[in-house]
Amino acid sequence: MKRKSFILLLIVSVFLLTSCTKNYYENKGDKYFDAQDYENAEKYYLKALEKEADSHTYIKLADLHRNNHQYDKEGNTILKGMMELDDPIDLNIRFSQYQTLVGDADKAQISLLHLLYQKFDEELFKEIIKIYLENRHITTIDYYYNEFKDQIKDLETKILAYKAVGPDENLKEELEKELLDSNDIKAYKALIERAYDYHEYEKVEELLPHLESMDGELEFYKIYSQLLAMKDLFIMNKQIGHFINMDYKDLVVIYKNIDNPSHIYLTLMDGKTGEIVIDKIMEDFYPDFIDLDVYETKDELDQLAMTSYYGASASSGKKFSIYEFSKDDFKEIEPNFESDLEIKLLEEFKIQVESKNLNKRYIIEIPKTHRLAYIEDGQYNEEGIPNADNGPRTYGDGYSLRYRGDYKDTISVITGFGGTYSYSAERLGYIDELYNEIDGSFKCTAFKIKDIEGMVRESEFIEGVQVITLSEPEQEKEETETEKIHYPERLIEDDYKLRIGDKTIFVDNNIDYITKLLGSGEVELIEHINEDVSMYEYKIDGLTILYMEKDGPTGKQQFNDTILVDKPGIKTIRGLEVGIDEERLEKLYGLKNLFYEDENESIYLYQEDGYTIHMDLYVVVDKKDKRVIRFNYSTNL
């Protein structure tokens, strides 16, 4: 009996020991992680996964790689977990966060939407809204919220949706009522912030007293009470952060004085008292647009990150600045960007981008259609031999602060390369560099080549260095005349012209010209993007145009954002029209560029060929009837 009891006790002990092993390894990994000993933390997380794979540990391992600025390993870790585990919703969400960080927000949204339509999960929907709010890559989330709103239960999701909804007034009012009835602090703050941004000052005055009576929100009440006193000023942007108080949120406001619009002022409000402590002119500073973000430093006061630029989209005019504050002044800190990226011209019309520090190299073959521009620009001779004194030209295409999760210390710098000044539309691609502040300077911690069209990617590893070669696909055998495909690989200028009866418009035409040509139609204000930019919608006879209007020093400027056709009677020069069958579409533009599909619709994407329109063509086909039901030109889907 004693022997049996001993054996039973031994079995139980072994079972308990085995069941705790995974937790033991994970806890050890957590301790090393907290101590920033990432090498040992990784070893223990991997041992924990050997015992039992779960998404929670995979996410910890991915976070470790991000903290250690190893973004490729971060992505590969999440993908490995997704392949190993069944239906890992949290890993899908974590992968979308990774994609967004490295500049693939569009892909992140599409992947999550695909999962959402397979099986609704509120966390997926919440993540889609967060990506939208950070990147504004889809027109609005109104359609998706209307479709899934009966399944949404969490107030936090409704608050996020309220911040994101656009032109649907009924939806906005419905969400407003739900947030008002919730008597929740976060809900009231969202209502106040949106009302103020839309210049609905009477609504702000009605809502603020409710917030004053709620515990812990007196600072927010004081700040917005002070903002109401500034409502007659031309406020360009504002940002809340811990600028002079670690325990209270302060507010920075950038504004112009209407009496003297050439002067730009910076105002800082103390979150503890609500008082204005700084109100100064920013010297020699005259941008058209300003984007503000919080640059967070651990256990220290926040800094203000500012991206400023001139014109509506002038890529070469963007500047990135960081400011720190004292009780009565602020000063600019000059960011010190360091990168060991080298761009070299190689023989046979190839460009090499390499970082020795990151052990990473890209070799890109210039497509035949682009080579003439490089020859004319003097970078290559006709045999593909580079001129020694003329490397590829590069230019800064802008800066942005990546602020997802706990990683607000990451700055993205987009650099164009491989093109020419005179043929800027022929740029071969972009480098998206990520920088993290390390010992007072911003060092390149990751880079990625993107936006290279019509190429096939091959990868191999040589001596530990990842070499990614991009080259043109092999040419198919020449087809007979009867089999010849009549559509070009890329859109040409005529594809951006729409015939409406006996009239023709170009999708880039000024909206004033279009309304004079076609008639006034219906015009509706959709959204105040900021103090000097608004989004409008123009509709007439199956044509819908979303356009931005900007009031600036040179007068009113207008830019078309989306051109939608959803009725027959409007067609491209080549003959694309709502109602044509899929076979006809294939003859016109081909069907190889399938962008997205679900059980009801297929969306095909077609892009420009070397012009500067910066609009893609999306064609939607009903999968049941196999006919085009709408198409649109857009800067994004």
C-alpha positions as a printed Julia matrix, in Angstrom:
637×3 Matrix{Float64}:
   0.0    0.0     0.0
   2.82   2.36    0.92
   4.59   1.49   -2.35
   1.44   2.28   -4.34
   1.03   5.59   -2.48
   4.66   6.45   -3.16
   4.3    5.69   -6.88
   1.08   7.72   -7.05
   2.77  10.63   -5.25
   5.72  10.38   -7.65
   3.41  10.46  -10.68
   1.57  13.51   -9.3
   4.88  15.25   -8.54
   6.2   14.58  -12.03
   2.91  15.78  -13.52
   3.0   18.99  -11.47
   6.64  19.57  -12.29
   5.99  19.06  -16.01
   2.93  21.34  -16.02
   4.89  24.14  -14.32
   7.9   23.93  -16.63
   6.37  26.15  -19.31
   5.42  28.8   -16.75
   8.86  28.55  -15.18
  10.62  29.29  -18.47
   8.21  32.09  -19.32
   8.6   33.75  -15.91
  12.39  33.58  -16.27
  12.06  35.15  -19.71
   9.89  37.93  -18.26
  12.56  38.79  -15.68
  15.27  39.02  -18.31
  12.92  41.02  -20.56
  12.26  43.56  -17.79
  16.03  43.83  -17.25
  16.47  44.42  -21.04
  18.62  41.31  -21.28
  16.98  40.32  -24.57
  19.42  37.55  -25.43
  18.59  35.5   -22.32
  14.9   36.45  -22.47
  14.7   35.05  -26.0
  16.29  31.75  -24.9
  13.73  31.23  -22.14
  10.73  32.24  -24.28
  11.83  29.74  -26.93
  12.13  27.02  -24.26
   8.63  27.9   -23.04
   7.3   27.55  -26.6
   8.99  24.16  -26.93
   6.97  22.97  -23.94
   3.7   24.51  -25.06
   3.05  26.91  -27.92
   0.57  29.67  -27.24
  -0.08  33.08  -28.74
   0.63  34.89  -25.47
   4.29  33.76  -25.47
   4.68  34.38  -29.2
   3.52  37.95  -28.65
   6.03  38.4   -25.82
   8.77  37.15  -28.13
   7.63  39.53  -30.89
   7.62  42.44  -28.41
  11.16  41.47  -27.42
  12.34  41.69  -31.04
  10.65  45.06  -31.48
  12.27  46.41  -28.31
  15.58  45.15  -29.69
  14.85  46.85  -33.06
  14.87  43.53  -34.94
  11.76  44.12  -37.04
  12.28  41.25  -39.48
  12.5   38.8   -36.57
   9.39  40.37  -35.06
   7.37  39.73  -38.22
   8.73  36.21  -38.7
   7.96  35.3   -35.08
   4.3   36.32  -35.4
   3.93  34.5   -38.73
   5.41  31.33  -37.22
   2.9   31.51  -34.36
   0.02  32.06  -36.79
   1.01  28.96  -38.78
   1.43  26.82  -35.67
  -1.77  27.76  -33.84
  -5.4   27.48  -34.95
  -7.41  30.69  -35.39
  -5.07  32.96  -33.36
  -7.12  36.19  -33.3
  -4.66  37.92  -30.98
  -1.73  37.0   -33.24
  -3.61  38.28  -36.29
  -4.11  41.57  -34.45
  -0.46  41.65  -33.37
   0.63  41.02  -36.98
  -1.52  43.92  -38.17
   0.27  46.13  -35.62
   3.6   44.96  -37.03
   2.45  45.65  -40.61
   1.27  49.12  -39.64
   4.58  49.94  -37.97
   6.62  48.98  -41.05
   4.33  50.88  -43.42
   1.82  48.25  -44.62
  -1.32  49.69  -43.05
  -3.36  48.95  -46.2
  -2.44  45.26  -46.07
  -3.17  45.16  -42.35
  -6.67  46.55  -42.87
  -7.48  44.24  -45.76
  -6.32  41.15  -43.84
  -8.38  42.06  -40.77
 -11.46  42.83  -42.87
 -11.12  39.45  -44.56
 -11.05  37.72  -41.15
 -13.93  39.87  -39.91
 -16.19  38.77  -42.74
 -15.33  35.13  -42.08
 -16.22  35.39  -38.39
 -17.04  38.55  -36.46
 -14.79  39.34  -33.53
 -15.05  42.72  -31.82
 -11.32  42.9   -31.12
 -10.64  42.61  -34.85
 -13.07  45.43  -35.59
 -11.55  47.57  -32.85
  -8.12  47.09  -34.39
  -9.4   48.12  -37.84
 -10.67  51.39  -36.37
  -7.35  52.01  -34.57
  -5.43  51.53  -37.83
  -7.83  53.91  -39.57
  -7.45  56.57  -36.86
  -3.68  56.38  -37.06
  -3.32  56.2   -40.84
  -6.63  57.27  -42.46
  -6.06  54.67  -45.19
  -9.72  54.01  -45.91
 -12.25  56.71  -46.72
 -14.38  56.15  -43.58
 -15.39  53.26  -41.37
 -19.09  54.21  -41.64
 -19.98  51.33  -43.96
 -18.3   48.7   -41.79
 -19.74  50.04  -38.55
 -23.27  50.04  -39.99
 -22.79  46.46  -41.09
 -21.57  45.16  -37.71
 -23.06  47.61  -35.19
 -25.67  45.15  -33.87
 -22.84  42.83  -32.78
 -20.76  45.54  -31.06
 -21.17  45.59  -27.29
 -18.04  47.24  -25.9
 -18.29  50.97  -25.16
 -14.61  51.44  -26.03
 -15.3   50.24  -29.58
 -18.18  52.7   -29.89
 -15.97  55.54  -28.65
 -13.34  54.69  -31.26
 -16.03  54.45  -33.94
 -17.37  57.87  -32.97
 -13.9   59.36  -33.44
 -13.68  57.76  -36.89
 -17.16  58.12  -38.45
 -17.41  60.54  -41.33
 -20.28  61.68  -43.54
 -23.13  59.53  -42.17
 -25.01  62.03  -39.96
 -27.53  59.41  -38.77
 -24.71  57.17  -37.6
 -22.96  60.06  -35.89
 -26.14  61.09  -34.04
 -26.86  57.48  -33.05
 -23.38  57.08  -31.57
 -23.6   60.48  -29.84
 -26.77  59.39  -28.04
 -25.17  56.11  -26.89
 -22.11  57.94  -25.56
 -24.23  60.55  -23.78
 -26.36  57.86  -22.14
 -23.29  55.93  -20.96
 -22.29  58.57  -18.36
 -18.71  57.42  -18.99
 -15.73  59.79  -18.66
 -13.99  58.54  -21.84
 -17.23  58.84  -23.79
 -17.77  62.45  -22.7
 -14.14  63.33  -23.52
 -14.59  61.92  -27.04
 -17.78  63.97  -27.49
 -16.06  67.16  -26.34
 -12.96  66.62  -28.49
 -14.96  66.0   -31.66
 -17.36  68.89  -31.01
 -14.41  71.25  -30.54
 -12.61  69.99  -33.67
 -15.79  70.61  -35.68
 -16.15  74.12  -34.16
 -19.39  73.12  -32.39
 -18.54  75.35  -29.44
 -22.06  75.5   -28.01
 -22.06  71.71  -27.69
 -18.67  71.87  -25.9
 -20.13  74.41  -23.43
 -23.07  72.08  -22.77
 -20.89  69.01  -22.21
 -18.08  70.47  -20.08
 -20.16  70.87  -16.85
 -20.88  67.11  -16.92
 -17.15  66.42  -16.99
 -16.42  68.85  -14.17
 -18.43  66.72  -11.75
 -16.62  63.47  -12.69
 -13.69  62.38  -10.54
 -10.21  62.71  -12.0
 -11.08  64.8   -15.05
 -10.72  68.33  -13.7
  -7.55  68.93  -15.76
  -9.36  68.08  -19.01
 -12.17  70.43  -17.99
  -9.71  73.26  -17.31
  -7.88  72.77  -20.6
 -11.03  72.8   -22.72
 -12.45  75.73  -20.81
  -9.29  77.63  -21.78
  -9.59  76.42  -25.39
 -13.09  77.87  -25.6
 -11.61  81.26  -24.79
  -9.38  80.86  -27.9
 -12.17  79.84  -30.3
 -11.84  83.02  -32.35
  -8.2   82.29  -33.17
  -7.06  80.31  -36.22
  -5.86  77.14  -34.46
  -3.64  75.02  -36.73
  -3.16  72.02  -34.43
  -3.11  70.94  -30.77
  -1.64  68.08  -28.76
  -1.98  66.86  -25.18
   1.01  65.42  -23.31
   3.1   65.52  -20.13
   5.14  68.56  -21.15
   5.77  70.3   -17.77
   3.85  68.03  -15.35
   4.48  64.3   -15.03
   1.17  63.82  -13.2
  -1.03  66.09  -15.33
  -1.68  66.34  -19.05
  -0.63  69.69  -20.51
  -1.78  71.11  -23.84
   0.19  72.67  -26.71
  -1.71  74.78  -29.25
  -0.25  76.16  -32.49
  -2.29  79.04  -33.89
  -2.28  82.07  -36.17
  -3.56  85.46  -35.17
  -6.17  86.54  -37.71
  -4.95  90.16  -37.5
  -1.42  89.08  -38.44
  -1.58  85.65  -40.18
   2.14  85.64  -41.0
   2.96  85.04  -37.31
   2.56  81.55  -35.87
   2.22  81.26  -32.1
   2.86  78.38  -29.7
   0.78  78.29  -26.52
   1.32  75.88  -23.61
  -1.41  75.33  -21.02
  -0.62  73.87  -17.61
  -2.8   70.8   -17.1
  -2.68  71.23  -13.34
  -4.07  74.77  -13.29
  -5.47  75.29  -16.77
  -3.45  78.5   -17.06
  -1.5   79.61  -20.13
   2.2   79.57  -19.17
   3.73  80.13  -22.62
   2.36  82.19  -25.51
   5.15  83.07  -27.94
   5.75  83.67  -31.63
   7.71  80.86  -33.31
  10.59  82.66  -35.01
  11.16  82.2   -38.78
   8.48  79.54  -39.04
   5.88  79.83  -41.83
   4.59  76.36  -42.9
   1.23  75.71  -44.58
   0.55  72.51  -42.62
   1.57  71.25  -39.19
   1.14  67.79  -37.68
   1.79  67.47  -33.95
   2.52  64.3   -31.98
   3.82  63.44  -28.54
   7.36  62.12  -28.36
   7.47  60.07  -25.15
  10.66  59.42  -23.23
  10.53  56.87  -20.44
  10.19  58.34  -16.94
  10.83  61.85  -18.3
   8.73  64.76  -19.51
   7.24  64.34  -22.97
   8.52  66.32  -25.91
   6.55  67.78  -28.8
   7.22  66.2   -32.2
   6.26  68.41  -35.13
   6.15  67.64  -38.84
   5.75  70.84  -40.85
   5.61  71.29  -44.6
   4.68  73.65  -47.38
   1.91  73.19  -49.94
  -0.7   70.44  -50.03
   1.71  67.57  -50.64
   5.18  68.97  -51.25
   7.3   65.98  -50.37
  10.58  67.88  -50.42
   9.36  70.57  -48.03
   8.77  68.44  -44.94
  10.69  69.12  -41.77
  10.78  67.14  -38.53
  11.37  69.02  -35.26
  11.33  68.14  -31.57
  10.72  70.67  -28.79
  11.21  70.45  -25.05
   9.59  72.73  -22.48
  10.4   74.48  -19.25
   7.95  76.4   -17.09
   8.24  79.58  -19.13
   9.89  78.7   -22.45
  10.5   76.03  -25.08
  13.46  75.2   -27.27
  14.0   73.11  -30.39
  16.16  70.02  -30.15
  17.83  69.24  -33.44
  17.27  65.53  -34.25
  20.5   63.79  -35.12
  19.58  61.13  -37.68
  22.24  58.52  -38.28
  22.12  55.89  -40.99
  24.74  53.66  -42.52
  22.64  53.02  -45.63
  24.69  53.1   -48.83
  23.17  53.32  -52.3
  25.4   52.25  -55.19
  25.0   51.88  -58.94
  26.03  48.43  -60.14
  26.66  47.15  -63.65
  23.82  45.71  -65.75
  21.39  48.43  -64.68
  21.25  47.39  -61.03
  21.04  49.46  -57.86
  22.27  48.21  -54.48
  20.97  49.47  -51.14
  22.91  48.13  -48.18
  23.19  48.56  -44.43
  26.3   46.92  -43.01
  25.17  47.63  -39.47
  21.85  45.84  -40.03
  23.42  43.09  -42.14
  20.92  43.66  -44.9
  21.21  44.28  -48.62
  18.84  44.82  -51.52
  19.82  44.5   -55.17
  17.27  45.94  -57.59
  17.35  45.56  -61.35
  16.01  48.63  -63.16
  13.12  47.58  -65.45
  13.75  47.99  -69.19
  10.98  50.6   -69.46
  12.8   52.88  -66.98
  16.38  52.54  -68.23
  16.23  55.34  -70.81
  15.6   57.89  -68.05
  18.76  56.75  -66.25
  20.79  56.94  -69.46
  19.48  60.42  -70.33
  20.18  61.56  -66.78
  23.79  60.43  -67.09
  23.73  57.74  -64.44
  24.36  54.87  -66.9
  25.68  54.45  -70.4
  23.75  52.41  -72.95
  25.62  49.22  -71.99
  24.42  49.47  -68.4
  27.78  50.58  -67.0
  27.4   53.23  -64.25
  29.18  56.57  -64.55
  31.63  56.73  -61.64
  30.85  60.35  -60.77
  27.07  60.12  -60.79
  25.3   57.85  -58.29
  21.57  57.55  -57.86
  19.88  60.66  -56.57
  18.0   60.47  -53.29
  15.67  62.86  -51.56
  13.79  62.99  -48.28
  10.1   62.35  -48.81
   8.98  63.19  -45.31
   9.0   62.16  -41.68
   6.37  60.73  -39.37
   6.24  59.56  -35.77
   5.15  55.96  -35.28
   3.0   55.99  -32.17
   1.42  52.55  -31.94
   1.33  51.04  -28.45
   4.41  51.61  -26.31
   6.66  52.4   -29.24
   6.33  56.15  -29.59
  10.1   56.46  -29.78
  10.14  55.28  -33.4
  10.41  57.77  -36.27
   9.85  56.82  -39.88
  11.77  58.55  -42.67
  10.72  57.93  -46.27
  13.47  58.36  -48.87
  12.99  58.1   -52.63
  15.77  56.63  -54.73
  16.69  55.37  -58.14
  14.86  58.03  -60.15
  15.78  61.34  -61.7
  14.81  64.92  -61.09
  13.36  65.39  -64.56
  11.59  62.03  -64.46
  10.46  62.0   -60.85
   7.49  59.8   -61.74
   9.94  57.13  -62.88
  11.3   56.57  -59.38
  12.14  52.94  -58.94
  11.13  52.73  -55.3
  11.32  54.06  -51.77
  13.28  53.3   -48.66
  11.21  53.35  -45.49
  13.68  53.76  -42.64
  12.78  53.38  -38.97
  14.82  55.29  -36.39
  14.96  54.89  -32.62
  16.64  57.27  -30.22
  19.75  55.62  -28.84
  22.06  57.64  -26.57
  20.7   60.96  -27.78
  20.75  60.28  -31.52
  18.33  58.6   -33.89
  19.96  55.56  -35.44
  18.57  53.49  -38.3
  17.17  50.33  -36.74
  15.33  48.92  -39.76
  14.76  49.69  -43.41
  12.55  48.35  -46.13
  12.39  48.78  -49.89
   8.83  49.24  -51.14
   6.64  50.44  -53.99
   8.59  48.62  -56.69
   6.16  47.61  -59.41
   6.18  44.84  -61.98
   8.94  42.83  -60.36
   9.43  39.39  -58.85
  11.12  38.99  -55.47
  13.7   36.31  -54.82
  15.65  35.96  -51.58
  18.66  34.01  -50.39
  21.15  34.13  -47.53
  24.84  34.58  -48.2
  27.26  34.58  -45.24
  24.51  35.66  -42.89
  23.56  38.66  -45.07
  20.06  38.69  -46.45
  20.28  39.45  -50.15
  16.98  40.25  -51.81
  17.14  40.5   -55.56
  14.28  42.04  -57.46
  14.16  41.4   -61.18
  11.7   41.53  -64.02
   9.71  38.36  -64.7
  10.69  36.36  -67.74
   9.01  37.5   -70.92
   6.26  35.19  -72.12
   6.49  33.76  -75.6
   5.15  36.1   -78.24
   1.48  35.46  -78.85
  -0.16  35.11  -82.21
  -2.22  38.01  -83.53
  -5.5   36.29  -82.62
  -4.3   35.6   -79.08
  -2.69  38.99  -78.51
  -3.79  40.79  -75.34
  -4.88  44.32  -76.2
  -4.62  45.98  -72.8
  -1.37  47.64  -71.61
   0.39  46.69  -68.4
  -0.19  50.12  -66.87
  -2.72  52.94  -67.14
  -2.01  55.72  -69.62
  -3.27  59.3   -69.65
  -6.44  58.48  -71.62
  -7.48  56.04  -68.88
  -7.9   59.02  -66.56
 -10.43  60.71  -68.87
 -14.18  60.14  -68.36
 -16.77  60.72  -71.07
 -20.15  61.9   -69.81
 -22.44  62.29  -72.81
 -20.64  64.68  -75.16
 -18.44  66.07  -72.39
 -15.06  64.82  -71.19
 -13.41  65.44  -67.82
  -9.99  64.52  -66.54
 -10.0   63.04  -63.01
  -7.45  65.65  -61.93
  -9.54  68.6   -63.15
 -10.31  71.33  -60.65
 -13.78  70.84  -59.14
 -14.81  74.36  -60.2
 -14.09  73.45  -63.82
 -16.04  70.18  -63.47
 -19.11  71.87  -61.99
 -19.09  74.49  -64.75
 -18.93  71.73  -67.36
 -21.4   69.24  -65.84
 -23.59  71.41  -63.63
 -23.73  72.32  -59.96
 -25.04  68.92  -58.76
 -25.2   68.25  -55.0
 -22.34  69.51  -52.84
 -22.05  68.5   -49.17
 -19.47  69.22  -46.49
 -18.15  65.85  -45.32
 -15.46  66.65  -42.79
 -13.35  69.48  -41.39
  -9.93  67.81  -41.49
  -8.31  70.74  -39.7
  -8.71  74.5   -39.48
  -7.73  75.19  -43.07
  -8.66  71.97  -44.9
 -12.14  70.52  -45.45
 -13.46  67.52  -47.39
 -16.48  67.96  -49.7
 -18.62  65.6   -51.77
 -19.95  66.51  -55.23
 -22.63  64.23  -56.81
 -24.31  64.32  -60.2
 -25.87  61.55  -62.38
 -23.88  58.56  -61.1
 -20.64  60.5   -60.55
 -19.37  61.2   -57.03
 -16.23  63.24  -56.36
 -14.65  63.63  -52.92
 -12.35  66.63  -52.93
 -10.3   68.6   -50.4
 -10.44  72.36  -50.24
  -7.65  74.39  -48.63
  -7.6   78.1   -47.87
  -4.03  79.33  -47.94
  -1.92  82.45  -48.59
  -2.22  81.93  -52.35
  -6.01  81.56  -52.22
  -8.34  78.57  -52.46
  -6.82  75.25  -53.56
  -8.78  72.1   -54.41
  -7.58  68.51  -54.8
  -9.68  65.56  -55.94
  -9.3   62.57  -53.6
 -11.78  60.01  -54.97
 -13.8   59.82  -58.23
 -16.59  57.19  -58.03
 -18.81  55.99  -60.88
 -21.74  53.73  -59.94
 -24.17  54.08  -62.89
 -23.99  53.32  -66.64
 -23.43  56.21  -69.01
 -20.0   57.31  -67.82
 -17.04  55.58  -69.44
 -13.29  55.83  -69.9
 -11.8   56.56  -73.33
 -11.03  52.86  -73.65
 -14.61  51.85  -72.78
 -14.77  50.91  -69.08
 -18.37  51.42  -67.95
 -20.69  50.2   -65.2
 -22.61  47.21  -66.56
 -20.0   45.71  -68.88
 -19.27  42.01  -68.31
 -16.08  40.58  -66.85
 -14.96  39.27  -70.23
 -15.09  42.79  -71.64
 -13.16  44.12  -68.62
 -10.46  41.51  -69.23
 -10.05  42.67  -72.82
  -9.8   46.3   -71.69
  -7.58  46.08  -68.6
  -6.93  42.44  -67.75
  -7.88  40.53  -64.61
  -4.48  39.62  -63.21
  -4.37  42.45  -60.66
  -6.94  41.07  -58.21
  -6.75  43.35  -55.2
  -9.44  41.93  -52.9
 -12.41  39.59  -53.03
 -15.11  38.16  -50.81
 -18.08  35.93  -51.53
 -19.94  38.73  -53.35
 -17.4   40.99  -55.07
 -13.98  41.06  -56.71
 -11.92  44.26  -56.78
  -9.25  44.77  -59.45
  -6.51  47.39  -59.08
  -4.86  49.21  -61.99
  -2.07  51.76  -61.61
  -0.53  54.58  -63.62
   2.43  54.34  -65.95
   4.86  57.11  -65.15
   2.48  60.04  -64.79
   2.03  62.22  -61.73
  -1.7   61.78  -61.15
  -1.14  59.62  -58.04
  -4.54  57.94  -58.42
  -5.21  54.24  -58.82
  -8.22  52.72  -60.59
 -10.33  50.2   -58.65
 -12.95  48.18  -60.55
 -15.58  46.2   -58.6
 -17.18  43.16  -60.23
 -20.26  41.34  -58.91
 -19.19  37.7   -58.66
 -22.71  36.37  -59.3
 -23.58  38.45  -62.39
 -19.93  38.87  -63.46
 -20.53  42.5   -64.34
 -18.88  45.76  -63.29
 -21.04  47.41  -60.61
 -18.81  50.43  -59.89
 -15.32  51.8   -60.37
 -13.35  54.57  -58.75
 -10.12  56.51  -59.0
  -8.57  57.09  -55.63
  -5.39  57.97  -53.81
  -6.33  54.97  -51.63
  -9.19  52.48  -51.36
